[in-house]
Amino acid sequence: MNTKTLIALLMTGAGFASCSQPIPSYTVMGSIPDSTFNGKTVYIFDRDKGQNIDSAVIENGAFTFTGQIDTAVLCLTQVGRKYYTTFMLENGTIQLNMETPNSASGTPLNETFSSYIQEEKRISELFQNKMKEIREQEQDKSKVQELTKTYYDNEYKPAYMATPSTWNPLSLYWLYTSASIGVSARQGPHQLAQKSTNTTLPLPT
């Protein structure tokens, strides 16, 4: 077998192999407990573009989106006013539980995203509990301000800053997106601190 024939066969084999490779695609499966939404259309909303990019009909409390995407994007799916979730649309199989916002699972970015949200929520709850404790112990506003700033600088800020380093780069993208488009899973601890005192407490940097 001469070289030209061998190369031709290899190229042909590579062509068949590439044709047999599955094309990357996404499948987003969601569930919703409210049967009154059966028959309604639900959409995937691209937060960056500000537009709907896919749609599906709710049947028996469930819906499925299928399609292809080149680059993962931050999206929102909402049904009525009560049920919604933010997730990363990427190729793969993604599970959405509309009863629990920001809890998408099934793909690498969404697992990371959910982990980050849960950790940020845990830190936020610790801060709010500490704020309640300070207010119960102190009536003097200046003392409350002092204790709040001390806790913020020595405990909350270090814990908060440790969170992005654990889940980079997604967490940084989330923080950037939240700041740029006003998305927030809850009122952040730094905002609560500002309301509790007259001291400006910015997002940790």
BELRA-V21439 format. One record per helix or strand of 3 or more residues. SS is the DSSP state (2 for helix, 1 for strand). FROM is the first residue (numbers start at 0). TO is the last residue. If there is no record, write none. Layout:
# BELRA-V21439
{{SS;FROM;TO} {SS;FROM;TO}}
This chain:
# BELRA-V21439
{{2;2;19} {1;25;30} {2;34;36} {1;40;45} {1;50;56} {1;61;66} {1;72;78} {1;82;88} {1;91;96} {2;107;136} {2;140;166} {2;169;180} {2;188;195}}
